[in-house]
Amino acid sequence: MTTLNAKNLTLDQVHRFLNLQERFESLPFSKLLLLEPLTEFEQQELIQIRDDFRYYLTSGKVLEGQIKLLVLAPLLRLAGFYRFPIQITLEQDIAEIAIADEDITINGRADILAINKLTAKAVSPYFWVLVIETKNSQIDALAGLPQLLTYAAHSLEGQTFVWGLTTNGVSYRFVYLQAGQPVTYQLLPEVNLIDAERAVQLLQALKAIRNL
């Protein structure tokens, strides 16, 4: 049996191994999530997170650990992910995924998982976050899409949908997966931390996902 690491898979392999199909409808965030206006406090905190990150970004290289500490940790806190009933786990090995027809197993490690402890299947993450290390912001956040889809699709057992987010610290791409035959997924429009309007949408989306 061949063992593959999820971070080395191509999007074509993920589609084939896990029977995934992309939906190309160009739906805005508001069609899938209830986006609420930010408070004045949230807007000021968001500006501070952006400014802190830009200070490090000017050095030309932001490491994965720095992205988690400087951006994701404060964003998730501001969006309410640290409060009951949500529980955050970090850098967790995923269970091996067996692809019987291909005689292949897939393994890997997820960066951040959010689990709702009040759901019937409380061990299943409903939100996955994958961080892409960036140098001079040249690595697109979508480079992490195959890996993110592998983890998120596998967690759909017993769930009707799951959300994911892949980011390089600057650019953020949310993906929405729905159970079915085949499993379908949809990429939402790119948001980022630098542009004021799209940074607001980023935090609004995180808050909406936290409240699902």
Protein Blocks (a to p, Z undefined) as FASTA:
>chain_A
ZZddfklpcfklmmmmnopacdfbdcdfklmpccddddfklmmmmmmmmmmmmmmmmnop
acfklmmmmmmmmmmmmnopmpcfbdcdehiacdddddfknopacddddfbdcddfkbmb
lmbcfbdcdddddehhlacfklmmmmmmmmmmmmmgopabdcddddehjaccdddddedd
dddddddddddfklmklmmmmmmmmmmmmmZZ
